[in-house]
Amino acid sequence: MTAIHWFRRDLRLHDNAALFHALKSGNAVQCIFIFDTKILSKLEDKSDKRVNFIHQQLTLLNKELIGYGSGLRVYYGNPAEIWNDIIQEYQPMAVFTNHDYEPYAIQRDFEIQELLKSHGIEFQTFKDQCIFEKDEVTKSDGKPYTVFTPYSKVWKAKLNDSYLSSYPTELLFNTFNKIKAQEILTLIEIGFESSQTLFPTTESSVNIIREYGKNRDYPSINGTSMLGLHFRFGTISVREKARKAISLSETWLNELIWREFYMQILWHFPHVVKGAFRKEYDAIAWSNDEINFEAWCEGKTGYPIVDAGMRQLNATGYMHNRVRMIVASFLTKHLLINWQWGEAYFAKKLLDFDLSANNGGWQWAAGCGTDAAPYFRIFSPAAQTLKFDKDWLYIKKWVPEVLTNEYPQPIVNHEFARARCLAAYKSALQKTE
C-alpha cells in the first residue's frame, strides 16, 4: 500500500504536518514534487532565481530521502496530467499535502481532489505554513478582521502550546517508500539555467532577532532575519520560528502575524488580487507615465533612497523592508502610478515574493488596502533618508555615483507630487461617495 506526499510550499522533512500524517497512515510514503508548467510559463526570466532555489532544495531533499532508502520523484507538466500518470504508476491509497491559500492553488487542488475521488483515492490536506488560518482568528460575530492591531491581539490571546508543537516526523522515517538505488530518478532538467546565487541561510543569528525591534528600520545594518524566502517555500517551520520569536522579540513575532493577517485577507477577500480592497480607490486617475515607471524600475529617479532600494532589488532579489515602503509610496504617490504596476514588478523580482504579503504591502502603501496608511500620508524620501540612512551608507553602497554629475536630477518635484497626489485621491473618493 502506498501513500503520496506532495511537496509544494513545504520543502522540508522536519516538522511537516502533511508528511507526518502520511508517515503515520500505515502506508509506504512516496514523496513527489511537480514543477507546474501553468506557473512556470508565466515567468519571463528563464533563469529565475526562485526556480533555482526550488531546484536546490529538491536536490537536498532527495539526498535526505536517499539516506532513508527512498527518493524524491520530480515531475514537470500540467498537474492534472501528471496526476493521471502518478495514479497509474503508484495506485495510491491516499494523497497528503499541505494547504495553499492562493486562488490558483485553491482551484488546482479542487480539480486534483475531484480527479483522485473519481479513482477512490483520498485527498488529505493540512495546515502547515501558518499558525492560524482561514477562520481561526475572527471577530466575535465570525467576520474576518480587516485591521491588524485587533487581529494581532486575538492571535496572541488564542495562542497556546498546541498551535506551536512540532510534528515529530523523524520518528517515522522508516516508513518512507523503499526504492532501489539504481531506480532513483535524478531531478529532471527543466530548461532553466543553473545559478550560483548565494541564497540567504536559515541560520539567522539569535542576536539579529533579539535586536530586531531596534535595528530593523536601518537598511545599512544587518538587522533583519532574511528568512522570507524560506518561509515562502517552507524550508523552515513557522512553528519553530514562532517559538523563537516569543522568547526573543515581540516585534519579530508581529512580523509573522502580519504575514498571517495578509494570508487571511487574501482568503476572505480574493478580489484584492484584481483590484483595491477598498473598491472606491479603483477610481483613481493614475498618470501611469511609462518613462517615469522605467526610471523607477531602474533606480534612476533622482531620489537616492528610492534608487538604492530598486538597485538592491534588481541586483539581489531582495529589498530592505523599510525601503520597500519608501519605494512603494514613491511610485504610487509621487509618480501617481498604479500600485498594481509596482506589485507586478516586485512579483517578478523578489526572491521572497508571496502573493498575499506583496499585495497587502502594496495596497497599504497606496492607501487602498486593509489597515492602510491614510492616503494623505505621503512619505518624504528626504525625511526617510535623514531618519534611517542619515550617513548615506546604504545609499552609497547601491548608488555610488550619487554625489557626482552622473546622477540624474529628480524626475518629479516633491511638493508638486504631493499636491497632485492629494488632488487625485480626493477627486476619486468624492466621485464614489
C-alpha positions as CSV (number, residue, x, y, z in Angstrom):
1,M,0.0,0.0,0.0
2,T,1.4,3.4,-1.0
3,A,0.6,7.0,0.1
4,I,1.9,10.0,-1.7
5,H,3.2,13.1,0.0
6,W,3.0,16.1,-2.4
7,F,5.6,18.8,-1.6
8,R,4.6,22.3,-2.6
9,R,5.3,25.2,-0.1
10,D,6.8,22.8,2.5
11,L,10.2,21.8,1.2
12,R,11.5,20.1,4.3
13,L,11.2,16.7,6.1
14,H,11.3,18.1,9.6
15,D,8.1,19.3,11.4
16,N,5.9,18.9,8.3
17,A,2.2,18.5,9.1
18,A,1.1,16.6,6.0
19,L,4.2,14.5,5.8
20,F,3.7,13.5,9.4
21,H,0.1,12.3,8.8
22,A,1.3,10.5,5.6
23,L,4.0,8.7,7.5
24,K,1.7,7.6,10.3
25,S,-1.0,6.4,7.9
26,G,0.4,2.9,7.8
27,N,1.3,3.1,4.1
28,A,4.7,3.3,2.5
29,V,5.1,7.0,1.7
30,Q,6.4,8.2,-1.7
31,C,7.4,11.9,-1.8
32,I,6.9,13.8,-5.0
33,F,7.2,17.4,-6.4
34,I,5.6,18.8,-9.5
35,F,7.1,21.7,-11.5
36,D,3.8,23.2,-12.5
37,T,4.0,24.5,-16.1
38,K,1.0,26.7,-15.6
39,I,3.1,28.7,-13.2
40,L,6.5,28.3,-14.9
41,S,5.1,29.5,-18.3
42,K,4.3,32.9,-16.7
43,L,7.9,33.5,-15.8
44,E,9.7,35.9,-18.1
45,D,13.2,35.1,-16.9
46,K,14.3,31.5,-17.8
47,S,17.0,31.8,-15.1
48,D,14.5,32.8,-12.4
49,K,16.4,32.6,-9.1
50,R,13.3,31.3,-7.3
51,V,13.1,28.2,-9.6
52,N,16.8,27.6,-9.0
53,F,16.2,27.9,-5.2
54,I,13.4,25.2,-5.5
55,H,15.8,23.0,-7.6
56,Q,18.5,23.4,-4.9
57,Q,16.1,22.5,-2.1
58,L,14.7,19.5,-4.0
59,T,18.3,18.2,-4.5
60,L,18.8,18.4,-0.8
61,L,15.5,16.7,-0.1
62,N,16.4,13.9,-2.5
63,K,19.7,13.4,-0.7
64,E,18.0,13.2,2.6
65,L,15.4,10.7,1.3
66,I,18.1,8.6,-0.3
67,G,19.6,8.3,3.2
68,Y,16.4,6.7,4.3
69,G,16.4,4.3,1.5
70,S,13.9,6.2,-0.5
71,G,14.0,9.1,-3.1
72,L,12.1,12.1,-4.4
73,R,10.2,11.8,-7.6
74,V,10.1,15.1,-9.6
75,Y,7.7,15.7,-12.4
76,Y,7.2,18.6,-14.9
77,G,3.9,19.5,-16.6
78,N,0.3,20.2,-16.1
79,P,-0.6,18.9,-12.6
80,A,-3.9,17.2,-13.7
81,E,-2.0,15.3,-16.4
82,I,0.9,14.4,-14.1
83,W,-1.6,13.1,-11.5
84,N,-3.1,10.7,-14.1
85,D,0.4,9.3,-14.5
86,I,1.1,9.1,-10.8
87,I,-2.2,7.2,-10.2
88,Q,-1.4,4.7,-12.8
89,E,2.2,4.2,-11.5
90,Y,1.5,4.0,-7.8
91,Q,-2.2,3.3,-7.4
92,P,-2.0,5.2,-4.0
93,M,-4.5,4.7,-1.2
94,A,-4.3,8.4,-0.3
95,V,-2.5,11.7,-1.1
96,F,-1.3,14.0,1.6
97,T,-0.3,17.7,1.1
98,N,-0.4,21.0,3.0
99,H,-2.9,23.8,2.4
100,D,-2.1,26.6,-0.1
101,Y,-4.3,29.7,0.1
102,E,-3.8,31.4,-3.2
103,P,-6.7,31.5,-5.7
104,Y,-4.9,29.5,-8.4
105,A,-3.8,26.8,-5.8
106,I,-7.3,26.5,-4.4
107,Q,-8.7,25.9,-7.8
108,R,-5.9,23.5,-8.7
109,D,-6.4,21.5,-5.5
110,F,-10.1,21.2,-6.1
111,E,-9.6,19.8,-9.5
112,I,-7.0,17.3,-8.3
113,Q,-9.3,16.3,-5.4
114,E,-12.1,15.5,-7.8
115,L,-9.7,13.5,-10.0
116,L,-8.5,11.5,-7.1
117,K,-12.0,11.0,-5.8
118,S,-13.0,9.5,-9.2
119,H,-10.3,6.9,-8.6
120,G,-11.4,6.2,-5.0
121,I,-8.3,8.0,-3.6
122,E,-8.4,10.2,-0.5
123,F,-7.0,13.7,-0.7
124,Q,-6.0,14.9,2.7
125,T,-4.7,18.5,3.3
126,F,-3.3,20.1,6.5
127,K,-2.3,23.5,7.9
128,D,1.4,23.9,7.9
129,Q,2.7,27.3,6.6
130,C,1.0,29.4,9.3
131,I,-0.1,29.2,12.9
132,F,-3.7,30.4,12.3
133,E,-5.5,30.1,9.0
134,K,-8.8,30.9,7.4
135,D,-11.5,31.4,10.1
136,E,-9.3,30.6,13.1
137,V,-8.9,34.2,14.1
138,T,-12.1,36.2,13.6
139,K,-14.3,38.8,15.4
140,S,-16.9,37.6,17.9
141,D,-19.5,37.6,15.1
142,G,-17.4,35.4,12.9
143,K,-16.4,38.1,10.5
144,P,-12.8,38.5,9.4
145,Y,-10.6,41.2,10.8
146,T,-9.6,43.9,8.4
147,V,-7.4,45.9,10.8
148,F,-4.1,44.4,12.0
149,T,-4.0,45.5,15.7
150,P,-7.2,43.8,16.9
151,Y,-6.3,40.8,14.8
152,S,-2.9,40.5,16.4
153,K,-4.4,40.8,19.9
154,V,-6.8,37.9,19.3
155,W,-4.0,36.0,17.6
156,K,-1.8,36.3,20.6
157,A,-4.6,35.6,23.1
158,K,-5.6,32.4,21.3
159,L,-2.0,31.1,21.0
160,N,-1.1,28.1,23.2
161,D,1.3,25.2,23.0
162,S,-0.9,23.1,20.8
163,Y,-0.5,25.5,18.0
164,L,3.3,25.7,18.4
165,S,4.1,22.0,18.8
166,S,6.3,20.4,16.2
167,Y,5.2,17.3,14.2
168,P,7.7,14.5,15.1
169,T,8.3,13.3,11.6
170,E,11.7,11.9,12.4
171,L,10.2,9.1,14.5
172,L,8.5,7.7,11.3
173,F,11.1,8.0,8.6
174,N,11.4,4.2,8.4
175,T,8.0,4.2,6.6
176,F,9.2,6.0,3.5
177,N,8.7,4.0,0.3
178,K,11.9,2.0,-0.3
179,I,13.5,2.4,-3.7
180,K,16.5,0.5,-5.0
181,A,19.4,2.9,-5.6
182,Q,19.6,2.3,-9.3
183,E,15.9,3.2,-9.6
184,I,16.0,6.6,-8.0
185,L,15.3,9.2,-10.6
186,T,17.5,12.2,-10.7
187,L,16.0,15.6,-10.8
188,I,14.7,16.3,-14.3
189,E,16.3,19.1,-16.4
190,I,13.5,21.7,-16.8
191,G,15.3,24.1,-19.1
192,F,16.1,26.8,-16.5
193,E,19.7,27.9,-16.4
194,S,21.7,26.8,-13.4
195,S,22.5,29.5,-10.9
196,Q,25.4,30.2,-8.5
197,T,23.2,32.5,-6.4
198,L,24.0,32.5,-2.7
199,F,20.6,32.4,-1.1
200,P,20.0,33.6,2.5
201,T,20.6,30.8,5.0
202,T,18.1,29.7,7.6
203,E,20.6,30.1,10.4
204,S,19.9,33.8,11.2
205,S,21.6,34.9,14.3
206,V,19.7,34.9,17.6
207,N,21.2,38.3,18.2
208,I,19.6,39.6,14.9
209,I,16.1,38.5,16.1
210,R,16.7,39.7,19.7
211,E,17.8,43.2,18.4
212,Y,15.2,43.2,15.6
213,G,13.0,45.9,17.1
214,K,15.9,48.2,17.5
215,N,17.7,47.6,14.1
216,R,15.1,46.6,11.6
217,D,14.5,50.1,10.1
218,Y,18.1,50.8,9.2
219,P,18.9,49.4,5.8
220,S,22.7,49.7,6.2
221,I,22.6,47.4,9.3
222,N,22.4,43.6,9.2
223,G,19.3,43.8,11.3
224,T,16.7,41.6,9.5
225,S,16.4,37.9,9.6
226,M,16.3,37.4,5.7
227,L,14.0,34.4,6.2
228,G,11.3,35.5,3.9
229,L,12.5,33.2,1.1
230,H,12.5,30.2,3.4
231,F,9.0,31.0,4.8
232,R,7.8,31.3,1.2
233,F,8.9,27.8,0.2
234,G,8.6,26.2,3.6
235,T,12.2,25.2,4.1
236,I,11.7,26.3,7.7
237,S,9.0,25.6,10.2
238,V,6.8,28.6,11.2
239,R,6.1,26.8,14.5
240,E,9.7,26.7,15.4
241,K,10.3,30.3,14.4
242,A,7.2,31.5,16.3
243,R,8.5,29.8,19.5
244,K,11.8,31.6,18.9
245,A,10.1,34.9,18.4
246,I,8.1,34.6,21.6
247,S,11.3,34.1,23.6
248,L,13.4,36.8,21.8
249,S,11.4,39.5,20.1
250,E,7.7,40.5,20.1
251,T,8.5,42.9,17.2
252,W,9.7,40.0,15.1
253,L,6.6,37.9,16.2
254,N,4.5,40.8,14.9
255,E,6.0,40.3,11.5
256,L,5.0,36.7,11.5
257,I,1.5,37.8,12.5
258,W,1.4,40.4,9.6
259,R,2.2,37.6,7.3
260,E,-0.8,35.6,8.5
261,F,-3.0,38.7,8.6
262,Y,-2.5,39.2,4.9
263,M,-2.9,35.5,4.2
264,Q,-6.4,35.5,5.8
265,I,-7.3,38.7,3.9
266,L,-6.5,37.0,0.6
267,W,-8.5,34.0,1.7
268,H,-11.6,36.1,2.7
269,F,-11.3,38.8,0.1
270,P,-9.9,37.2,-3.1
271,H,-10.9,40.3,-5.1
272,V,-7.7,42.0,-3.8
273,V,-5.8,40.1,-6.5
274,K,-7.6,42.1,-9.2
275,G,-8.2,45.4,-7.5
276,A,-8.2,47.5,-4.4
277,F,-9.6,46.1,-1.2
278,R,-11.3,49.4,-0.8
279,K,-13.0,49.4,-4.1
280,E,-13.6,53.2,-4.2
281,Y,-9.8,53.5,-4.8
282,D,-10.1,51.8,-8.1
283,A,-11.5,55.2,-9.4
284,I,-8.1,57.0,-9.0
285,A,-7.0,58.6,-12.3
286,W,-3.4,57.3,-12.3
287,S,-0.9,59.1,-14.5
288,N,0.9,55.8,-15.4
289,D,3.8,57.5,-17.1
290,E,5.8,54.7,-18.7
291,I,9.0,56.7,-18.8
292,N,8.8,57.5,-15.1
293,F,7.9,53.9,-14.3
294,E,11.0,52.7,-16.2
295,A,13.2,55.2,-14.3
296,W,11.7,53.8,-11.0
297,C,12.4,50.2,-12.1
298,E,16.0,51.0,-13.0
299,G,16.7,53.1,-9.9
300,K,17.2,56.3,-11.8
301,T,14.6,58.6,-10.3
302,G,17.0,61.2,-8.8
303,Y,15.8,60.3,-5.3
304,P,18.8,58.4,-3.7
305,I,16.9,56.3,-1.1
306,V,14.4,55.1,-3.8
307,D,17.1,54.4,-6.3
308,A,19.2,52.4,-3.8
309,G,16.2,50.2,-3.0
310,M,15.4,49.5,-6.6
311,R,19.0,48.7,-7.4
312,Q,19.3,46.4,-4.5
313,L,16.2,44.6,-5.6
314,N,17.4,44.3,-9.2
315,A,20.8,43.0,-8.2
316,T,19.9,40.6,-5.4
317,G,16.2,39.8,-5.5
318,Y,15.9,41.4,-2.0
319,M,15.0,44.8,-0.7
320,H,15.1,46.0,2.9
321,N,11.6,46.2,4.5
322,R,11.7,49.9,5.4
323,V,12.9,50.7,1.8
324,R,10.1,48.6,0.3
325,M,7.6,51.0,2.0
326,I,9.5,54.1,0.7
327,V,9.8,52.9,-2.9
328,A,6.1,51.8,-3.0
329,S,4.9,55.1,-1.6
330,F,7.1,57.0,-4.1
331,L,5.7,55.0,-7.1
332,T,2.1,55.4,-6.1
333,K,2.1,58.9,-4.6
334,H,5.0,60.8,-6.1
335,L,4.7,59.3,-9.6
336,L,1.0,58.6,-9.3
337,I,1.5,55.2,-11.0
338,N,-1.0,52.4,-10.3
339,W,0.1,50.3,-7.3
340,Q,-0.5,47.2,-9.4
341,W,2.4,48.1,-11.7
342,G,4.7,48.1,-8.7
343,E,3.1,44.9,-7.3
344,A,3.8,43.1,-10.6
345,Y,7.4,44.3,-10.7
346,F,8.0,43.1,-7.2
347,A,6.4,39.8,-8.0
348,K,8.8,39.4,-10.9
349,K,11.9,40.3,-8.9
350,L,11.5,39.4,-5.2
351,L,13.0,36.1,-4.1
352,D,10.6,36.1,-1.2
353,F,7.6,37.0,-3.3
354,D,4.4,35.9,-1.6
355,L,1.1,36.9,-3.2
356,S,-0.7,37.8,0.0
357,A,2.1,39.8,1.6
358,N,3.1,41.6,-1.6
359,N,-0.4,42.5,-2.4
360,G,-1.1,43.6,1.1
361,G,2.0,45.7,1.3
362,W,1.4,47.5,-1.9
363,Q,-2.2,48.3,-1.1
364,W,-1.1,49.6,2.3
365,A,1.4,51.9,0.7
366,A,-1.1,53.1,-1.8
367,G,-3.7,53.7,0.9
368,C,-6.3,51.4,-0.7
369,G,-5.9,48.3,1.4
370,T,-6.8,46.9,4.8
371,D,-5.4,48.8,7.7
372,A,-3.9,51.1,5.2
373,A,-1.9,54.3,5.7
374,P,-4.3,57.2,5.1
375,Y,-4.0,58.5,1.5
376,F,-2.8,61.9,2.7
377,R,0.2,60.3,4.5
378,I,2.9,60.7,1.9
379,F,6.4,59.7,2.7
380,S,9.1,62.3,2.1
381,P,12.1,60.4,0.7
382,A,14.4,63.1,2.2
383,A,12.9,62.8,5.7
384,Q,13.0,59.0,5.5
385,T,16.7,59.2,4.5
386,L,17.5,61.5,7.3
387,K,15.8,59.2,9.8
388,F,17.0,55.8,8.6
389,D,20.2,56.4,6.5
390,K,21.4,59.7,7.6
391,D,25.1,58.9,6.8
392,W,24.0,57.6,3.3
393,L,25.8,54.3,4.0
394,Y,23.0,52.3,2.3
395,I,22.6,54.8,-0.5
396,K,26.3,55.0,-1.3
397,K,26.6,51.2,-1.5
398,W,23.9,50.9,-4.2
399,V,24.2,54.3,-5.8
400,P,27.9,55.0,-5.9
401,E,27.6,57.9,-8.3
402,V,25.1,59.7,-6.1
403,L,27.3,62.8,-5.4
404,T,28.6,63.1,-9.0
405,N,27.3,64.7,-12.2
406,E,26.4,61.3,-13.4
407,Y,23.5,61.0,-11.0
408,P,20.2,62.2,-12.5
409,Q,18.1,65.1,-11.3
410,P,14.8,64.2,-9.6
411,I,12.2,63.2,-12.1
412,V,9.5,64.9,-10.1
413,N,9.4,67.8,-7.6
414,H,8.3,66.6,-4.1
415,E,5.9,69.4,-3.3
416,F,4.3,69.2,-6.8
417,A,4.0,65.5,-6.5
418,R,2.4,65.7,-3.1
419,A,-0.2,68.2,-4.2
420,R,-1.0,66.2,-7.3
421,C,-1.5,63.0,-5.3
422,L,-3.8,64.6,-2.8
423,A,-5.9,66.1,-5.5
424,A,-6.2,62.9,-7.5
425,Y,-7.1,60.8,-4.5
426,K,-9.6,63.4,-3.2
427,S,-11.3,63.6,-6.6
428,A,-11.6,59.8,-6.9
429,L,-13.0,59.4,-3.4
430,Q,-15.5,62.2,-3.9
431,K,-16.8,60.5,-7.1
432,T,-17.6,57.4,-5.1
433,E,-19.4,59.0,-2.2
